[in-house]
Amino acid sequence: LCHSHKVIVKVILETCYLTDLDIINACQIAREIKPDFVKTSTGFGSAGAKVEDVRLMKKTVGSLVKVKAAGGIRSLTDALAMIKASAERIGTSHGIEIINELKRGQKHGQV
């Protein structure tokens, strides 16, 4: 129904409360129902996104579903680590700070 109305669908796993096997099982279900994204966290759980979870999620959903890393991403280093782990979207309340950090790094030839 959402896709027929051009609405993006995200399945939020709240990975901080899940085992690796739980994450795999949830991602296998997601792969079958084909949301646009599986997301690591709401940002309100006991912990946010972890690189290992992003890698596991992407490995499980493959190219059929994108991965959104969210929760606890507060710096450019955090964001780049998630992207390197295959996150295709970042959720953060620190976007301005991250962009400013990126601009400073580009200005000094570091990024």
C-alpha positions as CSV (number, residue, x, y, z in Angstrom):
1,L,0.0,0.0,0.0
2,C,2.8,2.5,0.9
3,H,4.7,1.8,-2.3
4,S,1.6,2.3,-4.4
5,H,1.4,5.8,-2.9
6,K,5.1,6.4,-3.4
7,V,5.8,6.4,0.4
8,I,9.2,5.2,1.6
9,V,9.0,2.1,3.8
10,K,11.5,1.6,6.6
11,V,11.6,-1.4,8.9
12,I,13.2,-0.5,12.2
13,L,15.0,-3.3,14.0
14,E,16.2,-1.7,17.2
15,T,19.4,-3.8,16.9
16,C,20.7,-3.0,20.4
17,Y,18.1,-5.5,21.8
18,L,18.7,-8.2,19.2
19,T,21.2,-11.0,18.8
20,D,22.9,-11.5,15.4
21,L,20.5,-14.3,14.7
22,D,17.6,-12.1,15.5
23,I,19.0,-9.4,13.1
24,I,19.5,-12.1,10.3
25,N,15.9,-13.4,10.8
26,A,14.4,-9.9,10.7
27,C,16.4,-9.0,7.6
28,Q,15.4,-12.2,5.9
29,I,11.8,-11.3,6.4
30,A,12.4,-7.8,5.2
31,R,14.2,-9.1,2.1
32,E,11.0,-11.0,1.3
33,I,8.6,-8.0,1.9
34,K,11.0,-5.5,0.2
35,P,10.8,-2.3,2.2
36,D,13.0,0.5,1.0
37,F,15.2,0.3,4.1
38,V,16.0,-1.7,7.1
39,K,17.1,0.7,9.9
40,T,19.3,-0.1,12.9
41,S,17.6,2.0,15.5
42,T,15.0,4.6,16.5
43,G,17.7,6.4,18.5
44,F,15.8,5.9,21.7
45,G,17.0,2.4,22.6
46,S,19.9,1.6,24.9
47,A,22.4,1.9,22.1
48,G,22.5,3.1,18.5
49,A,24.0,1.8,15.3
50,K,27.0,-0.4,15.3
51,V,29.2,-1.0,12.3
52,E,29.0,-4.8,12.8
53,D,25.2,-4.7,12.7
54,V,25.1,-2.6,9.5
55,R,27.4,-5.1,7.8
56,L,25.3,-8.0,8.9
57,M,22.1,-6.3,7.8
58,K,23.5,-5.5,4.4
59,K,24.9,-8.9,3.9
60,T,21.5,-10.4,4.7
61,V,19.2,-8.1,2.7
62,G,21.6,-7.9,-0.3
63,S,20.8,-5.4,-3.1
64,L,17.0,-5.7,-2.6
65,V,16.8,-3.5,0.4
66,K,18.9,-0.5,1.5
67,V,20.3,-0.1,5.0
68,K,19.9,3.0,7.1
69,A,22.2,3.5,10.1
70,A,20.7,5.6,12.9
71,G,21.3,6.2,16.5
72,G,24.5,7.4,18.1
73,I,26.1,8.8,14.9
74,R,27.6,12.1,16.1
75,S,30.7,12.7,14.0
76,L,32.0,12.5,10.5
77,T,34.1,9.5,11.6
78,D,31.0,7.7,12.8
79,A,29.1,8.5,9.6
80,L,32.0,7.4,7.3
81,A,32.3,4.1,9.3
82,M,28.7,3.4,8.7
83,I,28.9,4.2,5.0
84,K,32.0,2.0,4.7
85,A,30.0,-0.8,6.3
86,S,27.4,-0.4,3.6
87,A,24.8,2.0,5.1
88,E,23.1,3.8,2.2
89,R,21.5,6.4,4.5
90,I,22.5,8.0,7.8
91,G,20.0,9.1,10.4
92,T,21.5,11.7,12.9
93,S,20.5,14.7,14.8
94,H,24.1,15.9,14.3
95,G,23.9,16.5,10.6
96,I,25.0,20.1,10.7
97,E,28.1,19.3,12.8
98,I,29.0,16.4,10.5
99,I,28.7,18.5,7.4
100,N,30.8,21.3,9.0
101,E,33.4,18.7,10.0
102,L,33.4,17.4,6.4
103,K,33.9,21.0,5.1
104,R,36.8,21.6,7.4
105,G,38.4,18.4,6.4
106,Q,38.0,19.2,2.7
107,K,39.4,22.6,3.2
108,H,42.5,21.2,4.8
109,G,42.8,18.3,2.2
110,Q,42.0,15.6,4.8
111,V,38.8,14.2,3.3
